[in-house]
């Protein structure tokens, strides 16, 4: 039987404290951010009736990207918030490249970076870019806060290191540094509004002799979750970038 919206109960917390309390007391509660996949799940009968927590009722979770020594994204920071922030785009150009592949402007204005992470799609465009920027996550609950590197967050398809009473409170990206070359490629059946067949993001730093000093590689739609290619990186390190390599 297909579920309907009236089968779900919605909670509208007015503060982070209320949000944490709801997650701690309501069984199987789901925090909602951009909701771009909510109706997809409903249509496909993949979301049994449960408690939905409207994060937009909590002003503390909204806000533009914060750029200082590092970039800070809040739970409701959208793709559009980054796209139209020129200082962020200049420092983290792969984020902009990922945004451009995410369908139409209307979806970019709703989709959030936190939602892109926790939705855990193997083809999550934004997550692939975040991985090569060494993003780390701040997870919060009534029990306190902890940090997890994004590269260690995923465990299997739609499985990740997030406790039932936790939510993703912040995403941190360190300053990417100077001297890197960067690359992003999304391959799909058409340019827009299609699930990616494969995604690749990469950053590489070479010395004057074209020897690889440092490298980050990540891929999407090739594994049960967006994957940082750490074994490949290890093979490449300290090697000369030539045709044989």
QUISUL-V293215 format. One record per residue. RES is the residue in one letter. D_FIRST is the distance of its C-alpha to the first C-alpha in Angstrom with 2 decimals. Layout:
res d_first
RES D_FIRST
RES D_FIRST
//
This chain:
res d_first
X 0.00
X 3.80
X 6.40
X 9.53
X 13.12
X 13.82
X 11.67
X 14.42
X 18.04
X 20.79
X 24.26
X 27.26
X 30.07
X 33.51
X 35.17
X 34.80
X 35.63
X 32.72
X 30.37
X 31.70
X 31.40
X 27.74
X 27.00
X 29.12
X 27.64
X 23.91
X 21.99
X 20.04
X 20.98
X 20.88
X 23.83
X 23.18
X 26.06
X 25.88
X 22.06
X 22.53
X 19.61
X 17.25
X 15.52
X 15.62
X 13.62
X 11.05
X 10.98
X 10.78
X 8.00
X 11.15
X 11.61
X 10.09
X 11.25
X 15.00
X 18.42
X 19.62
X 23.41
X 24.97
X 28.03
X 29.52
X 30.54
X 32.95
X 36.05
X 37.38
X 34.73
X 35.58
X 38.61
X 40.40
X 41.33
X 44.33
X 46.97
X 49.98
X 50.96
X 47.30
X 44.18
X 41.74
X 38.20
X 36.23
X 32.44
X 32.09
X 34.80
X 33.36
X 34.34
X 36.23
X 38.14
X 39.57
X 40.02
X 42.32
X 44.23
X 47.20
X 48.73
X 45.48
X 45.09
X 48.72
X 48.43
X 45.00
X 44.84
X 42.07
X 39.65
X 40.52
X 40.10
X 36.58
X 35.69
X 36.93
X 34.42
X 31.42
X 30.34
X 31.59
X 33.45
X 30.62
X 28.52
X 31.70
X 32.20
X 28.83
X 28.43
X 30.17
X 32.06
X 30.54
X 26.99
X 28.07
X 29.28
X 26.47
X 23.68
X 25.56
X 24.92
X 27.47
X 28.47
X 29.10
X 32.17
X 33.47
X 33.25
X 35.44
X 38.10
X 37.90
X 38.49
X 41.82
X 42.92
X 42.58
X 40.05
X 39.56
X 36.91
X 37.46
X 34.72
X 34.91
X 33.80
X 35.45
X 37.20
X 38.98
X 38.85
X 39.21
X 39.57
X 38.10
X 39.21
X 36.42
X 37.65
X 36.81
X 33.49
X 31.10
X 30.66
X 28.03
X 24.95
X 23.27
X 25.60
X 28.54
X 31.14
X 29.49
X 29.16
X 26.17
X 28.50
X 30.14
X 29.79
X 31.70
X 34.56
X 36.93
X 37.52
X 41.19
X 42.91
X 46.58
X 49.17
X 48.95
X 52.73
X 55.05
X 55.89
X 52.44
X 51.27
X 47.55
X 45.14
X 41.52
X 39.85
X 36.34
X 35.67
X 32.78
X 32.22
X 33.48
X 35.15
X 32.43
X 28.65
X 27.94
X 26.93
X 30.19
X 31.27
X 33.73
X 35.39
X 38.77
X 40.63
X 44.07
X 47.11
X 50.48
X 53.91
X 57.01
X 60.62
X 63.45
X 63.70
X 60.01
X 59.22
X 55.72
X 56.09
X 52.43
X 49.10
X 45.36
X 42.78
X 38.98
X 36.38
X 32.74
X 30.33
X 32.49
X 31.07
X 27.91
X 29.14
X 31.98
X 35.10
X 38.64
X 41.00
X 43.41
X 44.93
X 45.77
X 47.28
X 49.43
X 50.76
X 51.73
X 53.47
X 57.26
X 57.26
X 58.94
X 56.55
X 57.86
X 56.71
X 56.90
X 54.59
//
